Amino acid sequence: MDAEDAPGPSSTHPHTHQQGPAGADESDGEDEEDDIPSFEFRFECAKLLLELDESTETAVGVLSALIEEYDSNPDVWHLLALALYR
C-alpha cells in the first residue's frame, strides 16, 4: 500500500505531517516532548554538575525530575543519594 492510498489525517489535510513546525498547531503536546533533552543526556549533565559545581541544588533538581519520569533506574537513585549526601 502506498502512502497516497493510506487512510489517515493526511487524507483530509494534505501535507499535514510533512510540514514540520508549520503543521504543529494540531499537536502542541508533541512539540514540548521534542524540546526536552533525552533521559541519558540529562543524567550525564547531572553527573557533570555534581563533579563541577560545589552546589548540588541543580543536580538534585535534574535527578528528581528524572526519578519522577522513570523511577526504576537504580543509577539515578544512586546519583541522587550521592548528591543529597554532599
TORBA-529776 format. One record per residue: residue in one letter; x, y, z of N, C-alpha, C, O in turn. Coordinates in nm, 2 decimals. Layout:
N
ATOM  rest     nc1     nc2     nc3    cac1    cac2    cac3     cc1     cc2     cc3     oc1     oc2     oc3
ATOM     a       X       Y       Z       X       Y       Z       X       Y       Z       X       Y       Z
...
END
This chain:
86
ATOM  rest     nc1     nc2     nc3    cac1    cac2    cac3     cc1     cc2     cc3     oc1     oc2     oc3
ATOM     m    0.08   -0.12    0.00    0.00    0.00    0.00    0.09    0.12    0.00    0.18    0.13    0.08
ATOM     d    0.07    0.22   -0.09    0.15    0.34   -0.10    0.10    0.44    0.00   -0.01    0.43    0.06
ATOM     a    0.18    0.54    0.03    0.15    0.64    0.13    0.03    0.72    0.08   -0.05    0.77    0.16
ATOM     e    0.01    0.73   -0.05   -0.10    0.81   -0.11   -0.23    0.73   -0.08   -0.34    0.80   -0.07
ATOM     d   -0.23    0.60   -0.08   -0.35    0.52   -0.06   -0.39    0.50    0.09   -0.50    0.46    0.12
ATOM     a   -0.29    0.53    0.18   -0.31    0.51    0.32   -0.42    0.60    0.38   -0.40    0.73    0.35
ATOM     p   -0.52    0.55    0.45   -0.61    0.64    0.51   -0.54    0.71    0.64   -0.45    0.65    0.69
ATOM     g   -0.59    0.82    0.67   -0.54    0.89    0.79   -0.55    1.04    0.78   -0.62    1.09    0.69
ATOM     p   -0.49    1.11    0.87   -0.51    1.25    0.88   -0.46    1.32    0.76   -0.51    1.43    0.72
ATOM     s   -0.36    1.27    0.69   -0.31    1.34    0.57   -0.41    1.33    0.46   -0.40    1.41    0.36
ATOM     s   -0.51    1.24    0.46   -0.60    1.23    0.35   -0.70    1.35    0.36   -0.76    1.39    0.26
ATOM     t   -0.73    1.40    0.48   -0.82    1.52    0.49   -0.74    1.65    0.48   -0.80    1.75    0.43
ATOM     h   -0.62    1.65    0.53   -0.54    1.77    0.52   -0.40    1.73    0.45   -0.31    1.68    0.52
ATOM     p   -0.39    1.76    0.32   -0.27    1.72    0.25   -0.15    1.78    0.31   -0.15    1.90    0.35
ATOM     h   -0.04    1.71    0.33    0.09    1.75    0.37    0.09    1.79    0.52    0.18    1.87    0.56
ATOM     t    0.00    1.75    0.60   -0.01    1.79    0.74    0.12    1.74    0.81    0.18    1.81    0.89
ATOM     h    0.16    1.61    0.79    0.27    1.56    0.86    0.40    1.59    0.80    0.51    1.57    0.86
ATOM     q    0.40    1.64    0.68    0.53    1.67    0.61    0.57    1.82    0.63    0.68    1.85    0.59
ATOM     q    0.49    1.90    0.69    0.52    2.04    0.70    0.61    2.07    0.82    0.68    2.17    0.82
ATOM     g    0.62    1.98    0.92    0.71    2.00    1.03    0.65    2.11    1.12    0.53    2.10    1.16
ATOM     p    0.72    2.21    1.16    0.68    2.31    1.26    0.55    2.38    1.22    0.47    2.42    1.30
ATOM     a    0.54    2.41    1.09    0.42    2.48    1.04    0.29    2.40    1.06    0.19    2.46    1.08
ATOM     g    0.30    2.27    1.06    0.18    2.18    1.08    0.17    2.14    1.23    0.09    2.05    1.26
ATOM     a    0.24    2.20    1.32    0.24    2.16    1.46    0.13    2.22    1.54    0.12    2.19    1.66
ATOM     d    0.04    2.29    1.48   -0.07    2.35    1.56   -0.16    2.25    1.61   -0.22    2.27    1.72
ATOM     e   -0.18    2.13    1.55   -0.27    2.03    1.59   -0.21    1.95    1.71   -0.29    1.89    1.79
ATOM     s   -0.08    1.95    1.73   -0.02    1.86    1.83    0.08    1.94    1.91    0.20    1.91    1.90
ATOM     d    0.03    2.03    2.00    0.13    2.11    2.08    0.20    2.03    2.18    0.31    2.06    2.22
ATOM     g    0.14    1.92    2.24    0.20    1.83    2.34    0.32    1.76    2.28    0.42    1.74    2.36
ATOM     e    0.32    1.72    2.16    0.43    1.65    2.10    0.55    1.74    2.09    0.67    1.70    2.10
ATOM     d    0.53    1.87    2.06    0.65    1.97    2.04    0.72    1.98    2.18    0.84    2.00    2.18
ATOM     e    0.64    1.99    2.29    0.70    2.00    2.42    0.79    1.89    2.45    0.90    1.90    2.51
ATOM     e    0.75    1.76    2.41    0.83    1.65    2.43    0.96    1.65    2.35    1.06    1.60    2.40
ATOM     d    0.95    1.71    2.23    1.07    1.72    2.15    1.17    1.82    2.20    1.29    1.81    2.17
ATOM     d    1.13    1.92    2.28    1.21    2.02    2.33    1.30    1.97    2.45    1.40    2.03    2.48
ATOM     i    1.25    1.87    2.52    1.32    1.81    2.63    1.43    1.72    2.59    1.41    1.63    2.51
ATOM     p    1.55    1.74    2.64    1.67    1.65    2.60    1.64    1.51    2.65    1.55    1.49    2.73
ATOM     s    1.71    1.42    2.60    1.69    1.27    2.63    1.72    1.25    2.78    1.79    1.32    2.84
ATOM     f    1.67    1.14    2.82    1.69    1.09    2.96    1.84    1.08    2.99    1.89    1.13    3.09
ATOM     e    1.91    1.01    2.90    2.05    0.99    2.91    2.13    1.12    2.92    2.22    1.13    3.00
ATOM     f    2.09    1.21    2.83    2.16    1.34    2.83    2.15    1.42    2.96    2.24    1.47    3.02
ATOM     r    2.03    1.42    3.01    2.00    1.48    3.14    2.07    1.42    3.26    2.12    1.48    3.35
ATOM     f    2.08    1.28    3.25    2.15    1.21    3.36    2.30    1.24    3.35    2.36    1.26    3.46
ATOM     e    2.36    1.24    3.23    2.50    1.28    3.22    2.53    1.42    3.26    2.63    1.45    3.32
ATOM     c    2.44    1.51    3.23    2.45    1.65    3.28    2.45    1.66    3.43    2.52    1.74    3.49
ATOM     a    2.36    1.58    3.49    2.36    1.59    3.64    2.49    1.54    3.70    2.53    1.59    3.80
ATOM     k    2.55    1.43    3.64    2.68    1.39    3.68    2.78    1.50    3.67    2.86    1.52    3.76
ATOM     l    2.78    1.56    3.56    2.88    1.67    3.54    2.86    1.79    3.64    2.95    1.84    3.69
ATOM     l    2.73    1.82    3.66    2.70    1.92    3.76    2.76    1.89    3.90    2.81    1.97    3.97
ATOM     l    2.74    1.76    3.94    2.80    1.72    4.07    2.95    1.72    4.07    3.01    1.76    4.18
ATOM     e    3.01    1.69    3.96    3.16    1.70    3.96    3.21    1.84    3.95    3.32    1.87    4.01
ATOM     l    3.14    1.93    3.89    3.20    2.06    3.86    3.15    2.17    3.96    3.22    2.27    3.98
ATOM     d    3.03    2.15    4.01    2.97    2.26    4.09    2.97    2.22    4.24    2.94    2.11    4.28
ATOM     e    3.00    2.32    4.32    3.00    2.29    4.47    2.86    2.28    4.52    2.84    2.21    4.62
ATOM     s    2.77    2.35    4.46    2.63    2.34    4.50    2.56    2.23    4.42    2.58    2.21    4.30
ATOM     t    2.48    2.15    4.50    2.42    2.03    4.43    2.27    2.06    4.40    2.20    1.97    4.36
ATOM     e    2.23    2.18    4.42    2.08    2.21    4.41    2.03    2.18    4.26    1.93    2.11    4.25
ATOM     t    2.11    2.22    4.16    2.07    2.20    4.03    2.07    2.05    3.99    1.97    2.00    3.93
ATOM     a    2.17    1.98    4.03    2.18    1.84    4.00    2.07    1.76    4.07    2.01    1.67    4.01
ATOM     v    2.04    1.80    4.20    1.93    1.73    4.27    1.80    1.76    4.20    1.71    1.67    4.19
ATOM     g    1.78    1.88    4.15    1.65    1.91    4.07    1.64    1.83    3.94    1.54    1.78    3.91
ATOM     v    1.75    1.81    3.87    1.75    1.73    3.75    1.73    1.59    3.78    1.64    1.52    3.72
ATOM     l    1.79    1.54    3.88    1.78    1.40    3.92    1.64    1.37    3.97    1.58    1.26    3.94
ATOM     s    1.58    1.46    4.05    1.45    1.44    4.10    1.35    1.43    3.98    1.25    1.36    3.98
ATOM     a    1.37    1.52    3.88    1.28    1.52    3.76    1.29    1.38    3.69    1.19    1.33    3.64
ATOM     l    1.41    1.33    3.68    1.44    1.20    3.61    1.37    1.09    3.69    1.31    1.00    3.63
ATOM     i    1.37    1.10    3.82    1.30    0.99    3.90    1.15    1.00    3.89    1.08    0.90    3.88
ATOM     e    1.10    1.12    3.88    0.95    1.14    3.85    0.92    1.08    3.72    0.81    1.02    3.70
ATOM     e    1.00    1.09    3.62    0.98    1.04    3.49    0.99    0.89    3.48    0.91    0.82    3.41
ATOM     y    1.09    0.84    3.54    1.12    0.69    3.53    1.19    0.65    3.66    1.31    0.66    3.68
ATOM     d    1.11    0.60    3.75    1.16    0.57    3.89    1.23    0.44    3.91    1.27    0.41    4.03
ATOM     s    1.24    0.36    3.81    1.30    0.23    3.83    1.45    0.22    3.78    1.50    0.11    3.76
ATOM     n    1.51    0.33    3.77    1.65    0.33    3.72    1.74    0.35    3.85    1.75    0.45    3.91
ATOM     p    1.82    0.24    3.88    1.90    0.25    4.00    2.01    0.35    3.99    2.06    0.40    4.10
ATOM     d    2.06    0.37    3.88    2.17    0.47    3.86    2.13    0.61    3.90    2.21    0.68    3.96
ATOM     v    2.01    0.65    3.87    1.96    0.78    3.90    1.94    0.79    4.05    1.98    0.89    4.12
ATOM     w    1.88    0.68    4.11    1.87    0.68    4.26    2.00    0.69    4.33    2.02    0.77    4.43
ATOM     h    2.10    0.62    4.28    2.23    0.62    4.34    2.30    0.76    4.33    2.35    0.81    4.43
ATOM     l    2.29    0.82    4.21    2.35    0.96    4.20    2.27    1.06    4.28    2.33    1.15    4.34
ATOM     l    2.14    1.05    4.29    2.06    1.14    4.38    2.11    1.12    4.53    2.12    1.22    4.60
ATOM     a    2.13    1.00    4.57    2.17    0.97    4.71    2.31    1.04    4.73    2.33    1.10    4.83
ATOM     l    2.40    1.03    4.63    2.53    1.09    4.65    2.52    1.24    4.65    2.59    1.31    4.73
ATOM     a    2.43    1.30    4.57    2.41    1.44    4.57    2.35    1.49    4.70    2.39    1.60    4.75
ATOM     l    2.26    1.42    4.75    2.20    1.46    4.88    2.30    1.44    5.00    2.29    1.51    5.10
ATOM     y    2.39    1.34    4.99    2.49    1.32    5.09    2.58    1.43    5.10    2.63    1.47    5.21
ATOM     r    2.62    1.49    4.99    2.71    1.61    4.99    2.65    1.72    5.06    2.71    1.82    5.08
END
